[in-house]
Amino acid sequence: MTTLFWSLVLLGLSIPVVAGNCCDRSRAGYVEFTDLVHYLHDQQANHHYFSFDNSSDNYFVEKNVKIEFRRNHYFLDDYYEPLENRTKVCLYKLYRQHDEIEHMTFKDGTRPKQLVFGCHGNEECCELGCCLIRKYTWFIFIYPFVGTILALSCFARKKRDQRDRLLAQIARETTAEDQIIA
């Protein structure tokens, strides 16, 4: 791996995480592998990132290429540049069964083994995207809801106690008036 990558890991500035099929596809930030492949098959993206060799039917890519797709920056194999204060380093393994990238090789003839990308601290790697960590959902939505319910309960109890005191006072005054009249 690159010296920069390992120095970030050792200093605790980056946390390598293996990405995979771990997330619900409906979550914001989720990027599916096939979406990235479709983007790379687009003629404009294809010409930007690859050079094609007719004799070998291979698409050659540089080892230090930075592929930009859906607000993420993807790197190949051991190359990684930390961008935008992204403290989690995500690794997506490329296997032989990924037919979509079968003809993508480096100039030395080897095939990329993984995609590397970064996520912010409040995000988790989900396939090739960065999804918000679910525990923050509790903090942002559930805790304020529970707090509001508790506050309303306290307010209702205070009002009920005031009403009970007022009724008790009226009852005492009525009893006192009844005794005076008698």
Order of alpha helices (4+ residues) and beta strands (2+ residues): alpha-beta-alpha-alpha-beta-beta-beta-beta-beta-beta-beta-beta-beta-alpha-alpha
